[in-house]
Amino acid sequence: MPEQRGPTAAQPIVRPVHAGLLGVLVLIEILRLVILLGWRDGGRSTE
């Protein structure tokens, strides 16, 4: 991403909408990791 210079640099880079999208993406990544680890580690332990 190009660096923002000038007046826009004073604004927070992450806006509320982007923060929400980032939150959703992070949750999806965490869920993916949990599911993958669950399948690999405890697929048998649930039975």
N, C-alpha and C positions, 0 to 999 in steps of 0.2 A: 504494500500500500504506500502511496506517495505521502510524504510527511506534509502535514498542514502547516502553513506559515501565515503570519499576519494575524488579523483579528480573530480568525477562526481557530487559531491555535489555543486561544484562551478558553474556548468552550470545551467541555468534557467530551472526549472522543466517543464514549459509549452513551448513546442517548437512551431514554427509557424503552423505546421500541426495540432497539438493538439489544439492550440489556435483557429484555424478555426473550428475544430469540436466542441469545446466548444461553440463558438459563435453560430453555427447552433443549437446546443442543447438548448441553452438559448433562442434563438428566437422561437423555437418550443414550449418550455414551456410557454413563454409569450403569444404566439398565443393561446395555449390551454386555459390558464387562461382567456384571453379576450373573447374567444368564449364561455366558460362555464359561465362566469359572464354575458355576453351578453344574452345568452339564459335564464338564471335565472332571470336577472333583467329586461332587456328591450326587451324581446321577443314580448311584446304587443306594445311597443312604436314605433316599426318600421312600424306598420300597420296604 
